[in-house]
Amino acid sequence: GEKVEDRRADVVMAAWNAAEAAVRLVQVGNKNTMVTEAFGKIAEEFSCKPLQGVLSHQLKKHVIDGSRCILGAETQEEKVDEFEFEMNEVYCLDVVMSTGEGRAKETELRTTVFKRAPDTAYSLKTAKARQFISEVGRRFPALPFSMRAIEDEQVARIGVSEAKRHELLEEYPVLREKEREFIAQFKFTLLLLPGGTKRITGLPFGDMEARVVSSHSVQDEGLKKLLASSTNPRKSRKKKAKEGGKDAKEEDKEEDKAEGEKA
C-alpha cells in the first residue's frame, strides 16, 4: 500500500507506541498514573497530544465502565484516584492521540448510541416512551445500543427524547478535533493473569509499521527499554522443572525470539 509520511504517520505511531507501553505497564503492582504519564511522554516524542476526556475502565461482569480507570490525559478539571493494578482484573484500554490540542468537541451530528443509566429510575409519562425504555431494559440492560436496534422508529425518537430529559440514558456523542488535525485510536482488552498481562482483543500492527513512516521516534531511554521488553505472559516453571524440561531463562529467550519474528 501507499506510504504515509505526514502528520497522520506521527499520530498513528504515537498511539501505537502508547498502546504498546500500556500493555507493559498495566501489570500487577504498577499504578494507573504510570500509564497516564507514559501516554504524555510518548505523545510529546511525536509532537502529538493524548485526547482529553478519554478513560480506560476496569471491566466486570455486565459493567463496561468500572470505577477504576486510567486517564488518557490528566487536566485540572479531570483527575482520577491513584490505585495499584491487582491480580485477575480486566481493563479495556482506549488509547487516543491527536495532532491538535487534544480537546475534541461535540459535533452537530445527532447522537445515535446510548446506554441505560443503571442508577436512575423515573416513570415516563407517554406510552411510547415507556415502551421504549422497557425495550431498552429488556434487550440492552448493561451495554450500549444504537437507535437502529429499536424496531419502531417513532418509539425510538420519542423515547430517547423523554429518557434523556430525565437522565435515564448516557450518551455517546460524535466528537471531532479542529479542521486539518488528525486522531488515531487503538482499543483492546487486557487480562492481569498470574503469569503476566495478556492482550486478548485488538488487531496486530502488521505491515502498517512499514507503511507508516514518521519523522519522529521514541528517544527517551526509559521508554525505549520499556517498549523493547517482552509482552508474553510467563507461565509457571515449577512443574516443568520437576519434569526435567527447559529452564525458565531458556524458554523466555525462545518466546522473545518467536515474538520478534511475528512482529
Summary of the structure (lengths in Angstrom):
residues: 263
radius of gyration: 21.8
end to end distance: 18.2
largest distance: 72.2
contacts: 739
relative contact order: 0.18
helix: 36%
strand: 20%
